[in-house]
Amino acid sequence: MFKRYPKDFPDDVTFTVGASDPAKDWNYAQWALFVKKPVWTIRFQSDRRLVGTATLTLGFSSAQPQRGAVTNLQVKVNGSLVDTIHLPKTGTAGYRGGAQDSPWNVRTLMFDANLLHEGTNEITLGHADARQWPLDGNITGNVGQVMYDAIRLEVAAPH
């Protein structure tokens, strides 16, 4: 399944909330191979500057490290690193496009809502050990992947 990624997503994944179509603009798994940029981007609008605590919740259906025993997923908000999530291998469901052998897990990241601003905001998700898709298409070694189940951003204003 991963071999179709460069054809289906030649510019990698940029998903704009409210404009993108999840069926067309979001791949089912984020491979540790990329075509042009080593991150997936989620863009969204805010009509005002936010204050308080932001919580980003990421549900994972599967994780398969490219190297070693852990997938290291860097999460940035408007270019600022908020955390690196360390996901142990949970199975190889990403390679089959299902979640038959992979236990679900969730990670919650809290950060200062001041990182979010009025206008366009970006959350990027990137494998720390991502590598560019080989031009000759000859892939060696384990590809590595993360399969998301849900992504949610909430902001709680101070009391």
C-alpha positions in Angstrom: 0.0 0.0 0.0 2.8 2.5 0.8 4.1 2.3 -2.7 1.1 4.2 -4.0 1.8 7.2 -1.7 4.0 9.2 -4.0 1.4 8.9 -6.8 -1.6 9.7 -4.5 0.2 12.5 -2.6 3.0 14.0 -4.8 3.1 17.1 -2.5 2.7 15.1 0.7 -0.3 15.8 3.0 -1.6 19.3 3.7 -5.1 19.1 5.2 -7.1 22.4 5.6 -9.9 22.1 8.2 -13.2 23.1 6.6 -11.9 22.9 3.0 -10.2 19.6 2.5 -11.9 16.3 1.9 -10.7 13.6 4.4 -11.3 10.8 1.8 -9.0 12.5 -0.8 -6.7 14.8 1.2 -5.6 12.6 4.1 -3.8 9.3 3.6 -4.7 6.5 6.0 -1.1 6.1 7.2 1.8 8.5 7.5 4.9 6.8 6.2 8.4 7.6 7.3 9.1 8.2 3.6 8.1 11.6 2.1 8.0 13.0 -1.4 8.8 16.8 -0.9 8.4 17.6 2.8 9.0 15.4 5.9 5.9 16.5 7.7 2.1 16.4 7.3 0.5 19.7 7.8 -2.9 20.5 9.3 -4.1 24.1 8.7 -7.0 25.8 10.4 -8.3 29.3 11.0 -8.8 31.1 14.2 -10.9 34.3 14.4 -8.9 35.6 17.4 -5.8 35.2 19.4 -6.2 32.5 22.0 -5.1 32.4 25.6 -5.1 29.6 28.1 -4.1 26.0 27.7 -4.4 24.1 24.4 -4.8 20.3 24.3 -4.0 18.3 21.3 -5.2 14.7 21.5 -3.8 12.1 19.0 -5.4 8.7 18.8 -3.2 6.1 17.1 -4.4 2.9 15.4 -0.9 1.6 14.6 2.8 2.5 14.8 5.7 0.8 13.1 9.2 2.2 13.7 11.4 2.7 10.7 14.5 2.0 12.8 14.9 0.7 16.3 12.0 -0.1 18.6 10.2 3.3 18.8 8.6 5.7 16.4 9.5 9.3 17.3 6.9 11.7 16.0 7.6 15.4 16.3 4.6 17.6 16.8 4.9 21.4 16.1 2.5 24.2 16.3 3.2 27.2 14.0 6.8 26.0 13.8 7.4 25.5 17.6 8.1 22.0 18.8 5.5 21.1 21.5 6.6 17.5 22.0 8.2 14.4 20.5 5.9 11.4 21.0 7.7 8.1 21.4 5.4 5.3 20.1 6.4 1.7 20.6 5.7 -0.8 17.8 2.0 -1.7 18.0 1.8 -3.8 14.9 1.9 -3.7 11.1 -1.7 -2.8 10.4 -0.6 0.3 8.4 0.9 -2.0 5.7 -2.5 -3.7 5.2 -4.7 -0.6 5.8 -6.5 -2.0 8.8 -6.1 -2.3 12.6 -6.4 -6.0 13.1 -3.2 -6.5 15.0 -2.6 -3.1 16.6 -3.7 -2.0 20.0 -5.1 1.6 20.0 -3.4 4.2 22.1 -3.8 7.9 22.7 -1.5 10.7 23.6 -2.5 14.1 25.0 -0.2 17.1 24.5 -0.8 20.3 26.4 0.8 23.6 25.4 0.4 27.3 25.8 -2.5 28.6 23.6 -0.4 31.6 22.8 1.3 29.5 20.1 -2.0 29.8 18.2 -2.7 33.1 16.6 -5.5 35.0 14.7 -5.6 33.8 11.1 -4.0 30.7 9.7 -2.4 28.2 12.1 -0.5 25.0 11.3 0.1 21.8 13.2 2.8 19.6 11.7 3.4 15.9 12.4 6.7 14.4 11.3 8.7 11.3 11.8 12.0 12.3 13.4 13.8 9.8 11.2 11.9 10.4 8.0 13.8 10.0 4.7 12.9 11.1 1.2 11.3 8.7 -1.2 14.1 7.3 -3.4 14.0 8.7 -7.0 14.5 5.3 -8.4 11.7 3.9 -6.3 14.0 1.2 -4.8 13.0 1.1 -1.2 15.3 -0.7 1.2 14.7 -1.5 4.9 11.6 -1.0 7.0 9.4 2.0 5.8 7.9 2.8 9.2 4.4 4.4 9.7 1.9 5.9 12.0 -1.8 5.4 11.5 -4.0 8.0 13.1 -7.5 7.3 14.4 -8.4 10.7 15.6 -6.9 14.2 16.1 -8.6 16.8 18.3 -7.5 20.3 19.3 -9.2 22.1 22.3 -8.5 25.4 24.0 -9.5 26.0 27.6 -9.5 29.7 28.5 -8.2 30.7 32.0 -10.7 31.1 34.7 
